[in-house]
Amino acid sequence: MSAVLTPAQLRACLSIRDLSDPAQGPHALQLVVGDLAAALGSAWDAEVRVVRSSPVVSLADNYDHLGYAADAVTREAHYTRYVDAEHVLRSHSSASIPGALRRLAAGVTAEAGTSPTDVLLVCPGMCYRRDSIDWQHTGTPHQLDLWRVRRHRPCTEEDLTEQIGLVVETALPGSRWRTEPKVHPYTEHGRQIDVWWQGRWVEIGECGLAAPGVLAGAGLPVPTWTGLAMGLGLDRLLMLGKGIPDIRLLRSADPRVAAQMLDRTEYRPVSHQPPVRRDLSVVVDAGVDTSAELLGDRVRAALGTDADVVETVEVLSETSYDDLPAAARTRLGIAPGQRNVLVRLVVRALDCTLTDADANRLRDQVYAELHQGAVSQWAEAGR
């Protein structure tokens, strides 16, 4: 860990509404959670336990107790938002699972004669990620973990396939689905779940047999106890199910949109404002990471409260100092070892029309954050 959130940054993160939490107001995401819990609980005749916990979790529950290696790259502050040396803002809803398993184990010990033998843990929540900016990604996604934990009768891959089918049919009735192998530290025989949507495969989640070490570490003896582990993109399930074209619409304050975020019926498009595109030619140092996730996070930080107007950020090309003509080197103020990156920024407000002046101001804020050349080229006059 190299950095922690400042008090102001932490307050800003915690002020964002968790749309999956009924205590913070109704939203259709909660209906998806409820429908999935009811469908699986009924099909399995399992005890359903809905787990809602603080977004501030221990580093151990976010990583160690789920089997992540001590040197896993995801632990770096580039990807995880540290509150202090021992706590983080949860980076996935799976962070609620270790605590839920410990409580289950404690109940089994205290009430051995009456404790349940088949339990469904339902863990929804907003997470905090370094993520790309496009129609289906955000830095504060909502996720849902659905773990089945069973005593005496082992959970199998056939049970996992049944769970996938039940989830897809409940959330996205009639959809085609497939799985591909995927490795997770907290599962065995892991899979990625994709559904066919508008002519392409779209990932909705990942799953596998619960790793015995995770269960045993929480106090559930194996092989007496086994489980199924599944994590789903809750935003994406709702978007695909309703036909919502932009993840930002889930939080829209436009009454025509907000009223549609209270049920699971098909989304009825409202008039959209036109997008405005700005291409930025920036210079970055040799070691700068221009991956979609870190670039998206830097753009959000640069724009602050205006970040929601960004529709997409995309790297179009990268050119080394050696491959640039002399005139371009001079114009960019690039030095040996640096590289030129062409970034496309598309902005579109959901509730108003952005003027060219608005777009230029936003462009310059992003440019100031990304550009490391000796010469600057501003869109706004007077900078």
N, C-alpha and C positions, 0 to 999 in steps of 0.2 A: 504494500500500500504506500502510495506517495503523496496523497492529498485527501483531505476530508472536506465535506460541504461546510460552507460558512453558515452561521446561524440564519442569515437572511436567505441563503439558498435553500436551507432545510425548510424554513417556513414557507417559502414559495412552493416547494414540492408538496408539502403536506396540505397546502391550501387547495390543491387541485381536487375536484370532486371525483370520488370513486363511483362510477356509474353502476357498478354491480352491487352496491350496498344500499338496501332499501332505506336505511336510516338517513341517507343523504338525498332522498327523493326517488320517485318511481322512474324506471327506465326499462326499455324492452330487454336489455341485457339480463335483467333479473328474471324475466319470463323464460329465457333460454336456460338459465341455471335451474329454475324450478321444474321445467319440463323434463330436463335430462335426469335430474335427481328422482323425479317421480317414475319415469320410465324404467330406469335401471333398478330402483328399489323394488318396484312391482315385479319386474321380470325375475329378479333373483330372490324375492322375499327376504331382502336384507334390511338390517337396521340402517337408516339414513342419518348421518351426522353431518350437519352443515357447520363448517368451521370458518369463522371470520376473525381475523387477528390484525394486530397493528401492522402497518406497512414497515415500521422499523423492527428489524429482526436481528438476531445474533448472527455473526459471521459463520458460526458453527452450523446453525440450522440452514442457512442459505447455501452452504457448500459442504462442510466436513461431514455432517450427518447424512448427507445424500451421496456420499462417496466420491466427491470431487478431490482430485489430487492436490497436494499442497502447492504445487507449482502450476496449476491450471491457469491458462492465459486469461480466462474469464474473470479471475479474481482481481486483475489489475484495475487501477482506478480509471483507466481509459474506458472500461466497460461497466464497472460497478460504482455506485454512488455510496461512498463511505460516510457514515455519521460520526464514527470514531474508530479506534483501532479494533474494536470488538463488535461493532454493529454497522449494518448497512440498510439502505432502503431495499426491500426485497426486489431481486432481479427476475424472479419468476414465482408463480403461485405455489410451486412445489416447496417453497420455504416454509409453508404452513404444515407440511406433512410430518416432519419429525416430531413436532410438538403434539400433533393429533395422535400419532402412533404411541407416544409416551403416555398420553392420557388414557388411551385404550388399554395399554399394558397395565397401567396402575389399577384400572377398573377390574381387569381380569384377575389380578392378584388379590384384590380386596373382596371380590364377589365371585370366587371361582365356580360356585355352583350355579349361578344365574347369569353369568356374563354371556354376551352374544357370541355366536359362532360364525356369523357372516355380516360384515359391516361395510357400508359404502361411505367413504369420506369424501365430502363435497367441499372443495376449498376454492372459492372464487376470490378475485381481488385485482386491484390495479397494481401494476408493476412499473419499475423505473429502469429504463434501458438506454443505452447509446444505440440509436437506430437510424436507418436511412429515412429520407423524406420522400414519400410517394403516396399513391392513393390508398395503400393498405398498411402503411407503417407509421408509427408514432413513437415518441419517447416515453409515453405513459400508456402502454397497452393494458387491456384487461385479459386475464387468463383464468382458466378453470382447471383445477386438478380433480380427477375422479379416480380414487383408489379403492379397489375392492380388497378387503383383508378377510381371509377365511381360515377357520381352524379345523383341523383334522382331515378335511377333504382338499387335496392339493389343487391350486389353480393351474390351468394348463393353457397352452397356446390356442386350443380350441375355445376355451373360455374367453380368451383375449379377442379372437375373431368375432365371437358372438357380441362382445361389448362394442367393438367397432361398428358392427352392423346396426346395433340398437342406437348408438349415438348418432350415426349418420341419418338413419331413418327418422329419428326424433327431431334433430336440428335442421336437416335438409331433406325432407321427404322425397323419395324417388331418385335421389342422386346416385350416380355411379361412383364407386370408390376403389382405391387400390392402396397397397402398402409397399414400402421399400425398406430394406434393412437400414437401421440407424443405431448408432452406439450412444448409450447414455450411461453415466456412472451409477445411476440408481435403478437400472433395469438389466434384465437378461433377455436375449432374443428381441432386442428393441426394433421398433418399426416407426416409420413416418407414415402418416395418413394423408392421402391426397383425394380430392373430389374433382370430378369433371364439371367445369363451370365455364360457360360461354366459350367453348371451343378449346379449352386448355385445362391442364391439371393444376390445381391450387392446393397448397398444403394447408391443413386445418389443425394439425396437432401431431403429437408423438406418443408412443406407448411402449409397453413391454411387460414382461413378468417382473414383479417387484424384486429387486436384488435382496437375497437373504441377509446380507450384511446390514442393510438399512433397517430391516425388520428386527433383527437380533440386537442391533445397536440401540433400538428404542425399548428393548425389554420384552419383545415378543419372541419366544423360543421357536427356532426352526429345527426340523421341518414341520413341527406341529402347526405353525402358522405360515401361510403363503399369501401371495397377493398379485393383483393386477395394477399397474401404474399407468395412468393416462393424463397427459396435459394438453389442453386445447386452447386455441386462440379464440377467445370469447367474442371479441370485436368482429373477427372474420366470419364466425358462424352467423352472427346477426346480419352482417353485410351481405353475405352470399344468400342467406335465406330471404331477405327483404329486397335484394337487388339495389343496395346502396352503393353508389359509385365512388364515394370519397369518404375516408375514415373520419375526416373533420366534421362531417355532417352529424356524427353521433353526439357531438357537443354543441351543435348549432343553436343559437338563441333566436333565430328566425322562427316566428310562431308557426309558419307554414311547414317548417321542417320539424321543429321540436314536438309538435302535436303527433307527428308520425313515429316518434321514438318511444311511444308508450305501448305499442303492440307489435305483433309479428306479421302483420299483413304487408302485402307488397308495397314498396316505396313508390310514391307518386312524385315524379320529378317536378321541381319548381324552377322558375326561370333563373338561370345561372348568370353570373357576371362574367364578362370576357376575361380570359387569361392574358397576362402580360409577360413577355419573355425578355430576359436580359442575359446575354452571354458575357462572361467575365474572363479575361485573359490575365491570370495571376502567376506570380513567381513564388515557388516554395523551395525551402531548403531540402537537401538530399534526404534527410531522415524523416520528413513529414509524411504521416500516414494519410492518404487521400481515399481510404476505403469509404464506401457509402455510409457506414454506420458512424464513423468518427466525423466525416464531413457533415452529415446531418446534424450531429450534436453541436458542432461548432457554429453552424448556421443558426440553430435555435438560440444558442447563447448570445450570438451577435445581435439578434433581432429582439430578444426579450419578449415583451408583451405583444409584439407584432409577429411573432413566429408562426402563429396560426394562419397567416395569409399565404404562407409558402406552400405551393402545391407539389412541386418536385424540385429536387436538386440532383444534377447528373454530371458526372465527369465525361466530357466528350472526347478528350485526347490529352496526352502528356508528351512533351518533347524535351529532350535533354539540351543542356547548353551547347554541346558539341554539334547537335543537329539543327541548330537555329542559324539563319543567315545573320551576318553582321548587323544589318539594319534592325532586325528584330531584337537582337541583344541590346542594342543601344536604346531602342524604344521602350523595352521592358525594364531596363536597369538590372539585367540578370548577371550573376557572377558565375564563374566556373564552379561546377558541383551542384548548382541549383537546377531546377527544371521548370518549364512553362506548362501550366495546367489550364485547359479551357473548360470552364464550368458553366453549365446552363442552369439558370435560375428562372423558374416559372412561378409567378405569384398570381393569386386570385382570391379576393375576399369573398366570403360566402354571403355577406349582407350589404355590400356596397360596391360601387365601381371604383377601381383604383385609377387615378390619373397617371399620366406619364411622370409627373413630378413625384408622386408617391412611389412609383416603381423605381425611379432613379435614386430616391432617398434610401430605399431598402437595398438596392443594388450596392450603393456606396458603403452601407453598413457592413454588408457581407464582404465586400472587397477589402475594406479596412481590416477585417478579421483575418482574411486568408492571404493577402498579398505581402510578400517579403522582399520584393524587388526594391532597387534604389530609386526608381522612377515610378510615380503613381499617375494613373489616368482616371479622373473622376467624371461621373456623369453629371453631377450638379455643379453649376458655375460657382466660383468663389471658394472652392475647397483647396 
